[in-house]
Amino acid sequence: MALRQSTTPRSWSQKFADAFRGLSRAVRSQSSFAVHLGMATAVVAAGALAQVSPAEWCLLVFAIGLVLMAEIFNTAIESLARGPGSRRHPRLRDALDMASGGVLVAAVTAAVIGLVVFGPRLLALV
């Protein structure tokens, strides 16, 4: 697939179409993305059941967005590293490992936010 070589500026609708295409590609190409979407759905359902405050919703939405964004960046780096003409190289492995580490940091951060929001409610049930 060739890169765009046009000198004319793209419209906002074209930019959004490209962004949604990228999002769709990330969702369809990565099984781990499905896991993150499933967890996000569970968090939203738990938040609705627990009737979290608006501030807590902000924290939960931030955590969900952080993990999904990290996964999309990780997927983009994986796509570049495994593209045509790619050869095994230690720096590629390092880049892939760092991108995966970024997803891990985002997921742990989201888990901590989840504990802060839901932990007191869960303890109250015990």
C-alpha positions as CSV (number, residue, x, y, z in Angstrom):
1,M,0.0,0.0,0.0
2,A,1.4,3.4,-1.0
3,L,1.6,6.4,1.3
4,R,-0.3,9.5,0.4
5,Q,1.8,11.8,-1.8
6,S,-0.8,14.5,-2.2
7,T,0.3,18.1,-1.7
8,T,-3.3,19.3,-1.1
9,P,-4.4,19.4,2.5
10,R,-6.8,16.7,3.6
11,S,-10.3,17.7,4.9
12,W,-11.3,17.1,8.5
13,S,-13.7,14.4,7.3
14,Q,-10.8,12.6,5.6
15,K,-8.7,12.8,8.7
16,F,-11.5,11.4,10.8
17,A,-12.1,8.6,8.3
18,D,-8.4,7.7,8.5
19,A,-8.5,7.7,12.3
20,F,-11.6,5.5,12.4
21,R,-10.0,3.2,9.8
22,G,-7.0,2.9,12.1
23,L,-9.2,2.2,15.1
24,S,-11.1,-0.4,13.3
25,R,-7.8,-2.0,12.1
26,A,-6.5,-2.2,15.7
27,V,-9.7,-3.7,17.0
28,R,-9.9,-6.4,14.2
29,S,-6.2,-7.3,14.2
30,Q,-5.4,-7.7,17.9
31,S,-7.0,-10.3,20.1
32,S,-5.7,-8.4,23.2
33,F,-7.8,-5.5,22.1
34,A,-10.9,-7.6,22.5
35,V,-9.8,-8.4,26.1
36,H,-9.4,-4.7,26.9
37,L,-12.8,-3.9,25.4
38,G,-14.4,-6.6,27.4
39,M,-12.8,-5.3,30.6
40,A,-13.9,-1.8,29.7
41,T,-17.5,-3.0,29.3
42,A,-17.3,-4.7,32.7
43,V,-16.0,-1.5,34.3
44,V,-18.8,0.6,32.8
45,A,-21.4,-2.0,34.0
46,A,-19.8,-2.0,37.5
47,G,-19.7,1.7,37.6
48,A,-23.4,1.9,36.6
49,L,-24.4,-0.7,39.2
50,A,-22.3,1.0,41.9
51,Q,-23.7,4.4,41.0
52,V,-20.2,6.0,41.0
53,S,-19.9,9.8,41.3
54,P,-19.2,12.0,38.3
55,A,-15.6,12.4,39.5
56,E,-15.2,8.6,39.7
57,W,-16.7,8.3,36.2
58,C,-14.0,10.7,35.0
59,L,-11.3,8.5,36.6
60,L,-12.8,5.3,35.1
61,V,-13.2,6.8,31.6
62,F,-9.6,8.1,31.8
63,A,-8.3,4.7,32.8
64,I,-10.2,3.0,30.0
65,G,-9.0,5.5,27.5
66,L,-5.4,5.2,28.7
67,V,-5.4,1.4,28.2
68,L,-7.1,1.5,24.8
69,M,-4.7,4.3,23.6
70,A,-1.7,2.3,24.8
71,E,-2.9,-0.8,23.0
72,I,-3.5,1.2,19.8
73,F,0.1,2.6,19.9
74,N,1.4,-0.9,20.7
75,T,-0.5,-2.2,17.7
76,A,0.9,0.5,15.4
77,I,4.4,-0.2,16.5
78,E,3.9,-4.0,15.9
79,S,2.5,-3.3,12.5
80,L,5.5,-1.2,11.5
81,A,8.0,-3.8,13.0
82,R,6.3,-6.6,11.1
83,G,5.9,-4.8,7.8
84,P,7.3,-5.8,4.4
85,G,11.0,-6.0,4.3
86,S,11.3,-6.1,8.1
87,R,14.2,-8.2,9.4
88,R,14.8,-9.3,12.9
89,H,16.8,-6.7,14.7
90,P,17.5,-6.3,18.4
91,R,16.3,-2.7,18.3
92,L,13.0,-3.8,16.8
93,R,12.6,-6.3,19.6
94,D,13.4,-3.6,22.1
95,A,10.8,-1.3,20.6
96,L,8.2,-4.0,20.7
97,D,9.0,-4.9,24.3
98,M,8.9,-1.2,25.3
99,A,5.5,-0.8,23.6
100,S,4.2,-3.8,25.4
101,G,5.6,-2.4,28.6
102,G,3.6,0.8,28.0
103,V,0.4,-1.3,27.8
104,L,1.4,-3.0,31.0
105,V,1.9,0.3,32.8
106,A,-1.4,1.6,31.5
107,A,-3.2,-1.6,32.6
108,V,-1.7,-1.5,36.1
109,T,-2.6,2.2,36.4
110,A,-6.1,1.4,35.4
111,A,-6.3,-1.4,37.9
112,V,-5.1,0.9,40.7
113,I,-7.8,3.5,39.7
114,G,-10.3,0.6,39.7
115,L,-9.3,-0.3,43.2
116,V,-9.5,3.3,44.4
117,V,-13.0,3.6,42.9
118,F,-14.4,0.1,43.7
119,G,-12.3,-1.0,46.6
120,P,-14.2,0.8,49.4
121,R,-17.5,-0.4,48.0
122,L,-16.3,-4.0,47.9
123,L,-14.9,-3.8,51.4
124,A,-18.3,-2.4,52.6
125,L,-19.9,-5.7,51.3
126,V,-17.7,-7.8,53.5
